[in-house]
């Protein structure tokens, strides 16, 4: 676990990706809004980024630590569950 510079609070390695990924999402479509770490009861947790279009939640983004890769068949444990 790492610490964020601004808050000195424990942070996950994937936290450094949130800003750039949010900027990418907004660049693709200007009316899209993103929110981070909002609890979603149906998912039983807090996805890294929630995506809203016209004030309607339309999806989630679950980030993984840099270096983990995107081949989901290799995920185990909590990463696989997410």
C-alpha positions as CSV (number, residue, x, y, z in Angstrom):
1,X,0.0,0.0,0.0
2,X,1.3,3.5,-0.9
3,X,0.5,7.0,0.4
4,X,-0.9,9.7,-1.7
5,X,1.1,12.9,-1.8
6,X,-1.7,15.3,-1.1
7,X,-3.4,13.5,1.7
8,X,-0.7,11.3,3.2
9,X,-3.3,8.6,3.4
10,X,-2.8,4.9,2.4
11,X,-3.5,4.5,-1.3
12,X,-3.6,1.6,-3.8
13,X,-1.0,1.4,-6.6
14,X,-3.8,1.9,-9.2
15,X,-4.8,5.2,-7.7
16,X,-2.1,6.9,-9.8
17,X,-4.1,5.9,-12.9
18,X,-7.4,7.4,-11.9
19,X,-6.7,11.0,-13.1
20,X,-5.4,10.0,-16.5
21,X,-8.2,7.5,-17.1
22,X,-10.8,10.0,-16.1
23,X,-9.3,12.6,-18.5
24,X,-9.3,10.0,-21.3
25,X,-13.0,9.2,-20.7
26,X,-13.9,12.9,-20.7
27,X,-11.9,13.5,-23.8
28,X,-13.9,10.8,-25.7
29,X,-17.2,12.4,-24.9
30,X,-17.6,15.8,-23.2
31,X,-20.9,15.2,-21.5
32,X,-19.6,12.2,-19.6
33,X,-18.9,12.7,-15.9
34,X,-16.8,10.4,-13.7
35,X,-16.8,9.8,-9.9
36,X,-14.3,7.8,-7.9
37,X,-14.7,5.4,-5.0
38,X,-18.5,5.6,-4.8
39,X,-20.1,2.5,-3.0
40,X,-22.4,0.5,-5.2
41,X,-24.6,-1.9,-3.3
42,X,-25.3,-4.2,-6.3
43,X,-21.6,-4.7,-6.8
44,X,-20.8,-5.2,-3.1
45,X,-17.9,-2.7,-3.2
46,X,-16.5,0.6,-4.6
47,X,-15.4,0.5,-8.2
48,X,-12.5,2.8,-9.0
49,X,-14.4,5.0,-11.4
50,X,-18.2,5.3,-12.0
51,X,-19.2,6.7,-15.4
52,X,-22.3,8.9,-15.8
53,X,-23.9,10.1,-19.1
54,X,-26.7,12.7,-18.8
55,X,-26.7,12.2,-15.0
56,X,-27.3,8.4,-15.4
57,X,-24.8,5.9,-14.1
58,X,-23.9,3.8,-17.2
59,X,-20.8,1.9,-16.2
60,X,-17.8,1.3,-14.0
61,X,-14.1,1.1,-14.5
62,X,-12.0,-1.2,-12.3
63,X,-8.4,-0.3,-12.5
64,X,-5.6,-2.7,-11.7
65,X,-2.1,-2.0,-10.4
66,X,0.5,-1.0,-13.0
67,X,2.3,-4.1,-14.3
68,X,-0.6,-6.5,-13.5
69,X,-1.7,-6.6,-17.1
70,X,-5.1,-6.9,-18.8
71,X,-5.2,-10.6,-19.4
72,X,-8.1,-11.4,-17.0
73,X,-7.7,-15.2,-17.4
74,X,-4.5,-14.8,-15.3
75,X,-6.2,-13.0,-12.4
76,X,-6.6,-14.8,-9.1
77,X,-8.3,-14.1,-5.8
78,X,-9.8,-10.6,-5.4
79,X,-8.7,-9.4,-8.8
80,X,-10.6,-12.2,-10.5
81,X,-13.7,-11.6,-8.4
82,X,-13.7,-7.9,-9.3
